[in-house]
Amino acid sequence: MAGVNPRERLLNAAIDHIAQRGISDLSLRELASAIGSSHRMLIHHFGGREGLLVAVVQTVEERQRALVVVPDPGASPGDAMRAWWKHISHEALWANERLFFELYGQALQGRPGTVALLEGIIDAWLEPAATIFTQLGFPDGAAAARLGIAVTRGLLLDLLATGEVERVDAAMDVHIAALEALMTQATG
């Protein structure tokens, strides 16, 4: 990868490896070997295992936020929300989402090296989501965004725990229909 600095190259390799393998019992030495580096280089660039894992989650989250786009003006709010759900709940993202929840839980417990994950864990999503909800016509885009983040994360956790795609999708459809009804009521 021309133009990619060593830290970024290591981070990208770690993201790919962790997505395939997961992190339970994954040592820094094992990860370094798998991605063609040394544990010393990972410590140099990330401060240790937890620092690397936090960087992985933050980078994956940043990439997902970059995919949030203003919906097609002709699309209904429900269509826009369903399209986002289809993307974010796709099986290809499950490994990264499992890592997200694993580290999120560790950060909430104050595990050293993971607490930095909490910085912006909600706020980084609020502005782009609130902007989109406002553009879709929701009277309180910020509140709808916070609710959307909470419901999305809760249903993703349900999906990862159960694997029941159809049932979880149906639950998201209920949430979206409720938001559409509230929007219709507020504008009608």
MOFEN-V156051 format. One record per residue. RES is the residue in three letters. SS is DSSP state (@ for helix, = for strand, . for the rest). BURIAL is b if it has 16 or more other C-alpha atoms within 10 Angstrom, else e. Layout:
res:RES ss:SS burial:BURIAL
res:RES ss:SS burial:BURIAL
This chain:
res:MET ss:. burial:e
res:ALA ss:. burial:e
res:GLY ss:. burial:e
res:VAL ss:. burial:e
res:ASN ss:. burial:e
res:PRO ss:@ burial:e
res:ARG ss:@ burial:e
res:GLU ss:@ burial:e
res:ARG ss:@ burial:e
res:LEU ss:@ burial:b
res:LEU ss:@ burial:b
res:ASN ss:@ burial:b
res:ALA ss:@ burial:b
res:ALA ss:@ burial:b
res:ILE ss:@ burial:b
res:ASP ss:@ burial:b
res:HIS ss:@ burial:e
res:ILE ss:@ burial:b
res:ALA ss:@ burial:b
res:GLN ss:@ burial:e
res:ARG ss:@ burial:e
res:GLY ss:. burial:e
res:ILE ss:. burial:b
res:SER ss:. burial:e
res:ASP ss:. burial:e
res:LEU ss:. burial:e
res:SER ss:. burial:e
res:LEU ss:@ burial:b
res:ARG ss:@ burial:e
res:GLU ss:@ burial:e
res:LEU ss:@ burial:b
res:ALA ss:@ burial:b
res:SER ss:@ burial:e
res:ALA ss:@ burial:e
res:ILE ss:. burial:b
res:GLY ss:. burial:e
res:SER ss:. burial:e
res:SER ss:. burial:b
res:HIS ss:@ burial:b
res:ARG ss:@ burial:e
res:MET ss:@ burial:e
res:LEU ss:@ burial:b
res:ILE ss:@ burial:b
res:HIS ss:@ burial:e
res:HIS ss:@ burial:b
res:PHE ss:@ burial:b
res:GLY ss:. burial:e
res:GLY ss:. burial:b
res:ARG ss:@ burial:b
res:GLU ss:@ burial:b
res:GLY ss:@ burial:b
res:LEU ss:@ burial:b
res:LEU ss:@ burial:b
res:VAL ss:@ burial:b
res:ALA ss:@ burial:b
res:VAL ss:@ burial:b
res:VAL ss:@ burial:b
res:GLN ss:@ burial:b
res:THR ss:@ burial:b
res:VAL ss:@ burial:b
res:GLU ss:@ burial:b
res:GLU ss:@ burial:e
res:ARG ss:@ burial:e
res:GLN ss:@ burial:e
res:ARG ss:@ burial:e
res:ALA ss:@ burial:e
res:LEU ss:. burial:e
res:VAL ss:. burial:e
res:VAL ss:. burial:e
res:VAL ss:. burial:e
res:PRO ss:. burial:b
res:ASP ss:. burial:e
res:PRO ss:. burial:e
res:GLY ss:. burial:e
res:ALA ss:. burial:e
res:SER ss:. burial:e
res:PRO ss:@ burial:b
res:GLY ss:@ burial:b
res:ASP ss:@ burial:e
res:ALA ss:@ burial:b
res:MET ss:@ burial:b
res:ARG ss:@ burial:b
res:ALA ss:@ burial:e
res:TRP ss:@ burial:b
res:TRP ss:@ burial:b
res:LYS ss:@ burial:e
res:HIS ss:@ burial:e
res:ILE ss:@ burial:b
res:SER ss:. burial:b
res:HIS ss:. burial:e
res:GLU ss:@ burial:e
res:ALA ss:@ burial:e
res:LEU ss:@ burial:e
res:TRP ss:@ burial:b
res:ALA ss:@ burial:b
res:ASN ss:@ burial:b
res:GLU ss:@ burial:b
res:ARG ss:@ burial:b
res:LEU ss:@ burial:b
res:PHE ss:@ burial:b
res:PHE ss:@ burial:b
res:GLU ss:@ burial:e
res:LEU ss:@ burial:b
res:TYR ss:@ burial:b
res:GLY ss:@ burial:e
res:GLN ss:@ burial:b
res:ALA ss:@ burial:b
res:LEU ss:@ burial:e
res:GLN ss:. burial:e
res:GLY ss:. burial:e
res:ARG ss:. burial:e
res:PRO ss:. burial:e
res:GLY ss:. burial:b
res:THR ss:. burial:b
res:VAL ss:@ burial:b
res:ALA ss:@ burial:b
res:LEU ss:@ burial:b
res:LEU ss:@ burial:b
res:GLU ss:. burial:e
res:GLY ss:. burial:e
res:ILE ss:. burial:e
res:ILE ss:. burial:e
res:ASP ss:@ burial:e
res:ALA ss:@ burial:e
res:TRP ss:@ burial:b
res:LEU ss:@ burial:b
res:GLU ss:@ burial:e
res:PRO ss:@ burial:b
res:ALA ss:@ burial:b
res:ALA ss:@ burial:b
res:THR ss:@ burial:b
res:ILE ss:@ burial:b
res:PHE ss:@ burial:b
res:THR ss:@ burial:b
res:GLN ss:@ burial:e
res:LEU ss:. burial:b
res:GLY ss:. burial:b
res:PHE ss:. burial:b
res:PRO ss:. burial:e
res:ASP ss:. burial:e
res:GLY ss:@ burial:b
res:ALA ss:@ burial:b
res:ALA ss:@ burial:e
res:ALA ss:@ burial:b
res:ALA ss:@ burial:b
res:ARG ss:@ burial:b
res:LEU ss:@ burial:e
res:GLY ss:@ burial:b
res:ILE ss:@ burial:b
res:ALA ss:@ burial:e
res:VAL ss:@ burial:e
res:THR ss:@ burial:b
res:ARG ss:@ burial:b
res:GLY ss:@ burial:e
res:LEU ss:@ burial:b
res:LEU ss:@ burial:b
res:LEU ss:@ burial:b
res:ASP ss:@ burial:e
res:LEU ss:@ burial:b
res:LEU ss:@ burial:b
res:ALA ss:@ burial:e
res:THR ss:@ burial:e
res:GLY ss:. burial:e
res:GLU ss:. burial:e
res:VAL ss:@ burial:b
res:GLU ss:@ burial:e
res:ARG ss:@ burial:e
res:VAL ss:@ burial:b
res:ASP ss:@ burial:b
res:ALA ss:@ burial:e
res:ALA ss:@ burial:e
res:MET ss:@ burial:b
res:ASP ss:@ burial:b
res:VAL ss:@ burial:e
res:HIS ss:@ burial:b
res:ILE ss:@ burial:b
res:ALA ss:@ burial:e
res:ALA ss:@ burial:e
res:LEU ss:@ burial:b
res:GLU ss:@ burial:b
res:ALA ss:@ burial:e
res:LEU ss:@ burial:e
res:MET ss:@ burial:b
res:THR ss:@ burial:e
res:GLN ss:@ burial:e
res:ALA ss:@ burial:e
res:THR ss:@ burial:e
res:GLY ss:. burial:e
